[in-house]
Amino acid sequence: MKISISLLLLLPLVAFSQAKTAEELRSKDLKKYAIKSADITYEISGDAKGEELMVFTHYGWTSLKRQTMTFELYGITSTQSVHEVTDGDFIYRLNPDDSTYKVRKDFKWSQQASYKTPDQVSEAILFSIGGNQQSDSTLMDKKCQVWTFEGKAIQELWVWNGVVLKWKAKLGDRNIVTTATSIKLDVEPNPILFKIPGYYNEQE
């Protein structure tokens, strides 16, 4: 039993040491999505208003997410902004207010990509977080797998080739729907989109 506990305690350290950049994952010919690159614009509706932009290349290992959402809470209008850059297993969340960023690691895709197709990895991840696959639906001529989740903030996802094109969420008493309105494939985004400005510092 002591050996088992010791091994479990070591697992986070092993995972930490195995974090890979997009370049390292690409060199192994691994893919996160079945699509090489895309520029997708989303509209946020329901009990919030706003928009989101996702741009990715290198089959999803390099990506940018920018979101601005406005909602009313207790009679006060609030705005929430998100700016994230993904480099392989590393996800950087930028805070332009104080020029800092936080970094976290996500191994869900890379740990399975070496022996599963992108679609199989996506399905395995959705099952692991309690997803139930429903009948397929179409959005912007894209055939999507529809997944529902009981008792979670994210209630529904529409997934196309591993990429989420629509999702429904319930945050407190607010129902929020985010829907893709524009999809451009095989794009060549400016590399500067995925760079962390040199004057940004990591939060301790």
C-alpha positions in Angstrom: 0.0 0.0 0.0 2.8 2.4 0.8 4.3 1.8 -2.7 1.0 2.6 -4.3 0.5 5.8 -2.3 4.1 6.9 -3.2 3.4 6.3 -6.8 0.3 8.4 -6.7 2.1 11.2 -5.0 4.7 11.2 -7.8 2.2 11.3 -10.6 1.8 15.1 -10.6 5.6 15.5 -10.7 5.8 13.2 -13.7 3.1 15.0 -15.5 4.7 18.4 -14.8 8.0 17.2 -16.2 6.3 16.0 -19.4 4.6 19.3 -20.4 5.3 19.9 -24.0 5.3 23.0 -26.2 3.4 23.1 -29.5 6.7 22.7 -31.4 7.5 19.5 -29.4 4.1 18.0 -30.1 4.2 18.9 -33.8 7.6 17.3 -34.1 6.0 14.0 -33.0 3.3 14.5 -35.7 0.5 14.7 -33.1 -2.8 16.5 -33.7 -5.2 18.1 -31.2 -7.8 18.8 -33.9 -8.4 17.2 -37.3 -8.2 20.7 -38.8 -4.9 22.4 -39.3 -5.9 26.0 -38.8 -9.0 28.2 -38.4 -10.2 31.6 -37.4 -13.6 31.4 -35.7 -15.8 34.2 -34.4 -18.6 33.6 -31.9 -21.6 35.6 -30.7 -22.5 35.5 -27.0 -26.3 35.8 -26.3 -28.9 35.0 -23.7 -28.4 36.7 -20.3 -25.1 38.1 -21.5 -23.9 39.9 -24.6 -20.5 39.8 -26.3 -18.2 38.1 -28.7 -15.3 35.7 -28.8 -12.5 35.0 -31.2 -10.6 31.8 -31.5 -7.6 31.4 -33.8 -5.6 28.3 -34.0 -2.9 26.7 -36.1 -0.6 23.6 -35.9 -3.7 21.4 -35.6 -4.8 23.2 -32.4 -1.6 23.1 -30.4 -1.1 26.9 -30.9 -4.2 29.0 -30.3 -5.5 32.4 -29.2 -8.8 33.0 -27.4 -10.2 36.5 -26.8 -13.6 37.0 -25.2 -15.5 40.1 -24.1 -18.8 39.6 -22.3 -21.2 42.1 -20.7 -23.9 41.1 -18.2 -26.1 42.6 -15.6 -25.7 41.5 -11.9 -27.9 43.0 -9.2 -28.7 46.0 -11.4 -25.0 46.7 -12.2 -23.6 46.1 -15.6 -20.3 44.2 -15.6 -17.8 43.3 -18.3 -15.6 40.2 -18.3 -12.7 39.8 -20.6 -10.5 36.8 -21.3 -7.2 36.6 -23.3 -5.6 33.2 -23.4 -2.7 31.9 -25.5 -2.1 28.1 -25.7 1.3 26.7 -26.6 1.0 22.9 -26.5 0.3 21.8 -22.9 0.8 25.4 -21.6 -2.1 27.8 -21.3 -1.3 31.5 -20.6 -4.0 33.7 -19.3 -3.1 37.4 -19.7 -4.3 40.3 -17.6 -3.8 43.6 -19.5 -4.8 45.6 -16.5 -1.5 44.9 -14.8 0.6 43.3 -17.6 0.8 39.9 -15.9 -0.1 36.4 -16.8 -0.9 33.1 -15.1 0.2 29.8 -16.7 -1.4 26.4 -16.2 -0.9 23.0 -17.9 -3.5 20.8 -19.6 -2.4 17.3 -20.6 -5.8 15.9 -21.6 -5.1 16.0 -25.3 -1.4 15.4 -25.6 -1.4 12.3 -23.3 -3.9 10.5 -25.6 -2.9 12.0 -29.0 -0.1 9.4 -29.6 -2.5 6.5 -29.8 -5.9 8.0 -30.7 -7.3 10.1 -33.5 -8.3 13.7 -32.7 -12.0 12.7 -32.7 -11.4 9.7 -30.4 -9.5 12.0 -28.0 -12.3 14.5 -28.0 -14.9 11.9 -27.3 -12.8 10.3 -24.5 -12.4 13.7 -22.8 -16.1 14.5 -23.1 -17.1 11.1 -21.7 -14.6 11.6 -18.8 -16.2 14.8 -17.7 -19.7 13.3 -17.7 -20.9 14.1 -21.2 -23.8 12.3 -22.8 -23.8 12.2 -26.6 -27.1 13.1 -28.2 -28.3 13.2 -31.9 -26.1 15.1 -34.3 -27.1 18.6 -35.4 -25.8 21.0 -38.0 -24.4 24.5 -37.5 -23.2 26.6 -40.5 -23.2 23.5 -42.7 -21.0 21.7 -40.2 -22.2 18.4 -38.8 -21.7 18.6 -35.0 -21.8 16.0 -32.2 -24.1 17.4 -29.5 -23.1 16.6 -25.9 -25.1 17.3 -22.7 -24.0 17.5 -19.1 -26.1 17.1 -16.0 -25.5 19.4 -13.1 -22.6 21.3 -14.6 -22.1 24.9 -15.6 -21.6 23.9 -19.2 -24.9 22.2 -20.1 -24.4 21.6 -23.8 -21.6 21.4 -26.4 -21.7 21.2 -30.2 -18.4 19.7 -31.4 -17.1 19.6 -34.9 -13.8 17.8 -35.6 -12.9 18.3 -32.0 -13.6 22.0 -32.1 -16.5 23.4 -30.1 -18.8 25.6 -32.3 -21.6 26.2 -29.8 -22.1 25.8 -26.1 -24.8 26.6 -23.5 -23.8 27.5 -20.0 -25.7 28.3 -16.8 -23.8 30.7 -14.5 -25.9 31.2 -11.4 -29.3 32.2 -12.7 -27.9 33.3 -16.0 -28.3 31.3 -19.2 -25.5 32.1 -21.7 -25.2 30.8 -25.3 -22.1 31.1 -27.4 -22.4 30.3 -31.1 -20.0 30.4 -34.0 -21.0 32.9 -36.6 -18.0 32.9 -38.9 -15.5 30.1 -39.7 -12.4 30.5 -41.9 -10.3 27.5 -42.5 -6.7 27.0 -43.7 -5.7 30.5 -42.4 -2.2 31.8 -41.9 -2.5 33.9 -38.7 0.2 36.4 -37.8 2.5 34.6 -35.3 2.4 37.7 -33.1 -1.1 36.7 -32.0 0.4 33.9 -30.0 3.2 35.8 -28.4 3.3 36.9 -24.7 4.5 40.5 -24.7 8.0 40.8 -23.3 6.9 43.3 -20.7 4.4 40.9 -19.1 5.4 39.2 -15.9 4.2 35.9 -14.5 2.1 36.2 -11.4 3.7 34.5 -8.4 
